[in-house]
Structure formats: structure tokens, C-alpha cells
Amino acid sequence: MVELGYNTNFHTMTKMTPFEALHGYVPVIPNLIYNGKTLIEVDNYSVQTREQIGRMLYEKFCKAQERMRMHADKK
């Protein structure tokens, strides 16, 4: 239960849950297969989403690191 709570808790820095950052979708997602999509389309969507999230997280972590560096250099 603790793991579920942590993985579905919205994170302020990344603006998403850890589950969403790792898997590329929110835990409760409508089944895309039944919306007329094929498994290949769903898989391609998942891969593209993960790549976008990976790039976005990298940028956010770089910005956070820069802010920490700036504050550390002041002292």
C-alpha cells in the first residue's frame, strides 16, 4: 500500500507521478485497444510518450540541479 501511495502521488518538481514518469501513462488509463486502436498503435504511442517524458524529466532535473548549484555557490 505504501508503494502504491508513493507511485501514484503527484510530484511537484516533475509535475507527474513516479508511475507516470516510469511507464509513460497514469495508472488508471482507459484501454486504448478498445477505442479502435491496434496493439502496434498503442505500443508506438507508449514508446513515443516515454521518450517525451524522458526528455522532459531530463530538462527538469537539469534545471533543478542548476538551481541547487546557484544556491550552493551563494554560500
C-alpha positions as CSV (number, residue, x, y, z in Angstrom):
1,M,0.0,0.0,0.0
2,V,2.9,2.4,0.8
3,E,4.5,1.7,-2.6
4,L,1.1,2.3,-4.4
5,G,0.7,5.5,-2.5
6,Y,4.2,6.8,-3.4
7,N,3.9,5.8,-7.0
8,T,0.6,7.5,-7.5
9,N,1.4,10.6,-5.6
10,F,1.8,13.8,-7.7
11,H,5.4,15.1,-7.5
12,T,5.8,18.9,-7.6
13,M,9.1,19.0,-9.4
14,T,8.2,16.6,-12.3
15,K,4.6,17.6,-12.4
16,M,3.6,13.9,-12.6
17,T,3.5,10.8,-10.6
18,P,6.6,8.5,-10.4
19,F,4.4,5.8,-12.1
20,E,3.7,8.1,-15.0
21,A,7.3,9.1,-15.3
22,L,8.4,5.4,-15.4
23,H,5.7,3.9,-17.6
24,G,4.6,6.9,-19.6
25,Y,0.9,6.8,-18.6
26,V,-1.2,7.4,-15.5
27,P,-2.1,4.2,-13.5
28,V,-5.8,4.5,-14.3
29,I,-6.0,4.9,-18.1
30,P,-8.8,3.9,-20.5
31,N,-8.0,0.9,-22.5
32,L,-6.8,2.3,-25.9
33,I,-7.2,-1.0,-27.6
34,Y,-11.0,-0.9,-27.4
35,N,-11.0,2.6,-28.9
36,G,-10.3,1.3,-32.3
37,K,-6.5,1.2,-31.9
38,T,-4.4,-1.8,-32.6
39,L,-1.7,-3.2,-30.3
40,I,1.0,-1.7,-32.6
41,E,-0.5,1.8,-32.4
42,V,-0.8,1.5,-28.6
43,D,2.8,0.3,-28.3
44,N,4.1,3.1,-30.6
45,Y,2.1,5.6,-28.5
46,S,3.7,4.2,-25.3
47,V,7.2,4.4,-26.7
48,Q,6.8,7.9,-28.0
49,T,5.3,9.0,-24.7
50,R,8.1,7.5,-22.7
51,E,10.7,9.2,-24.9
52,Q,8.9,12.6,-24.5
53,I,8.6,12.1,-20.7
54,G,12.3,11.1,-20.5
55,R,13.4,14.3,-22.3
56,M,11.1,16.4,-20.2
57,L,12.4,14.8,-16.9
58,Y,16.0,15.3,-18.0
59,E,15.3,19.0,-18.6
60,K,13.6,19.4,-15.3
61,F,16.3,17.7,-13.4
62,C,19.0,19.8,-15.1
63,K,17.1,23.0,-14.1
64,A,16.7,21.7,-10.5
65,Q,20.4,20.9,-10.5
66,E,21.3,24.4,-11.7
67,R,19.1,26.0,-9.0
68,M,20.8,23.9,-6.4
69,R,24.2,24.8,-7.7
70,M,23.3,28.5,-7.8
71,H,22.1,28.4,-4.1
72,A,25.2,26.5,-3.1
73,D,27.5,29.0,-4.8
74,K,26.0,31.8,-2.9
75,K,27.3,30.3,0.4
